[in-house]
């Protein structure tokens, strides 16, 4: 069922004023300099951006990624290190080792746990990992953790995350999707939607769906493809930034 709100007809859903952008991970800064620069533009409502150097932090510090991460932090944008959990098949030690390298080399503000499991039986392992990651990144402003499920997980995962990606897929599926009932027990800032293949002519509709379903962070793009639809700016970047920017409502 959709996220239930007290908003009246024609009013933005609860939490709409907090709607912002989460970037799943652009291409390397040398290949996508415009994309990375756009994230630091004043008044751009970016909540965070994922840094994925080489399917993880790589084997040595990358000066171009270090520079990009520094610019984002200076602009007030959280930088999250990309950790691939492989649906629970990734060894615990390997993941924690990568987390340390992200922190030591790029001073990340948290982690994006890609391909996070969704089933109840995997909860203990994810809880152990998230508790360890918070200990790794132990500082006053905390450790921001985004679980990249890609669909609705067991509700118990909400206890281990700051945010959960409860939709990641094509527009053809998103426009008919529904939020799980348990999500109504949490505020919009807990949920993230990634949608590719959204036509410009349906951008307004996509934003309305996100707000109605109670998502607080989104990334919409008109790009398509099975691999890498999120690695570059959407063709309507300026339009979506303007639409969900400060003071903008439906």
Buried (B, 14 or more C-beta within 10 A) or exposed (E): EBBBBEBEEEEBBBBBBBBBBBBBBBBBBEEBBEBBEBBBEEEBBBBBBBBBBEEBBBEEEBEBBBEBBEBBBEEEBBBBBBBBBEBBEBEEEEBBEBBBBBBEBBBBBBBBBBBBBBEEEBBEBBBEBBEEBBEBBEEEEEBBBBBBBBEBBBBBBBEBBBBBBBBBBBBEEBEEBEBBEEBBEBEBBBBBBBBBBBEEEBBEBBBBBBBBBBBBBBBBBBBEEEEEBBBBBBEBBEEBBEBBBEEBEE
